[in-house]
Amino acid sequence: MKIMPNRLDKGFFMYQDELEQKALEVLRSGWYILGKEVSSFEEEFASYVGAKYCVGLASGLDALWLAFRILGIGEGDEVIVQANTYIASVMGITINHATPVFVEPDEYYNINTAEIEAKITEKTKAILVVHLYGQASNMDEVVALCEKYHLRLVEDCAQSHGADYNGRMTGTFGDIGCFSFYPSKNLGAFGDAGAIVTDNEEIAKAMKMYRNYGSEKRYYNKVVGANSRLDELQAGLLRVRLKHMEELTKERQKIASTYLECLHNPKLILPKTREHAGHVWHQFVIQCGDREALIQYLDEREIGSIIHYPIPPHLSEAYSYLGYERGSFPVTEKYADTVLSIPMYNGMTREEQDYVISCLNAF
Ligand SMILES: *Cc1c(COP(=O)(O)O)cnc(C)c1O
């Protein structure tokens, strides 16, 4: 049995008729940018997460860098972020010429809130919290620190669509929640797409201006913005998928609980779940001290796996200018050396899950 780490085709065929119908509807409408699909999606997604406003954008990275741009965070400012995140989180900060200040992750792979306070300086302007792999971060602590030090709070929810903390959806705790709808995300488009959510009307208005060359009124440009518009086709297809989000999330949670119940190889460390924190299982991440051997063993059995992420941002070539070296963030580096994501996708059959489980248990 050949099992890929992810199967985007299955996610399409699940709702093939509805998706094809919507695609044709948009294609035949003659309206492709900033129309009723985008505004309907914005309303529906805002309501799904429990925010007042949603603004559709072209990608998750755009959501992040535009968020900091609009909050006025730039040169000379510091933003606290976890060191083990996907590099796009950090780029959202540095595109604005602000400085990322890294904090080690906790045992749930999210920011270790006990280590944040020591990193706060006069220059700290914001915390960027990333709900990595789909599990909500410790938001009680993060929100308390933002209040105590008057910091802005931005959430990177690119992996946490539908994950809550104490009943409140990720993306709604701070000033701006940033989402990606890259095809492999839990809510995925069929191309690049992203959005922000916020309760602040001014921020929503500014974001709509920035995504469209800095203009509110056509050809009257107030700021140097971007071309970062969610298109009608993606918005329409996202609306179809959003209607099914609850069942899609439940399916991932069921696969995860099967893994957690049935995997029992002492060589593997299974993911831990935090009390009060929802987990939507964007990835099912295990740790293995002998990862190279495990990857090869799985390869031989035609089971795909992916490392999220092999090189932490502080050690990547792109950020060599920050001057970090190996040893700067030992917890992050240990995760980078030992984590492995095993197959997890909507449409994964029980037979496929059982094959992965029996192979992993026999390793
Ligand atoms: C995918 C992802 C992004 C970037 O989203 P794009 O739509 O690919 O630009 C940012 N942060 C995290 C944590 C991600 O997983």
The ligand as an SDF file (V2000), in Angstrom:
LIG
                    3D

 15 15  0  0  0  0  0  0  0  0999 V2000
    1.6110   28.2190    5.3840 C   0  0  0  0  0  0  0  0  0  0  0  0
    2.0730   29.0920    6.4620 C   0  0  0  0  0  0  0  0  0  0  0  0
    2.2990   30.4630    6.2650 C   0  0  0  0  0  0  0  0  0  0  0  0
    2.2960   31.1100    4.9200 C   0  0  0  0  0  0  0  0  0  0  0  0
    1.1440   30.9900    4.1880 O   0  0  0  0  0  0  0  0  0  0  0  0
    1.1880   31.1600    2.5850 P   0  0  0  0  0  0  0  0  0  0  0  0
   -0.2310   31.2160    2.1990 O   0  0  0  0  0  0  0  0  0  0  0  0
    1.9100   29.9800    2.0360 O   0  0  0  0  0  0  0  0  0  0  0  0
    1.9100   32.4360    2.2870 O   0  0  0  0  0  0  0  0  0  0  0  0
    2.6160   31.2410    7.3620 C   0  0  0  0  0  0  0  0  0  0  0  0
    2.7470   30.7000    8.5880 N   0  0  0  0  0  0  0  0  0  0  0  0
    2.5680   29.3890    8.8180 C   0  0  0  0  0  0  0  0  0  0  0  0
    2.6900   28.8730   10.2050 C   0  0  0  0  0  0  0  0  0  0  0  0
    2.2420   28.5380    7.7610 C   0  0  0  0  0  0  0  0  0  0  0  0
    2.0750   27.2330    8.0030 O   0  0  0  0  0  0  0  0  0  0  0  0
  1  2  1  0
  2  3  1  0
  2 14  2  0
  3  4  1  0
  3 10  2  0
  4  5  1  0
  5  6  1  0
  6  7  2  0
  6  8  1  0
  6  9  1  0
 10 11  1  0
 11 12  2  0
 12 13  1  0
 12 14  1  0
 14 15  1  0
M  END
$$$$
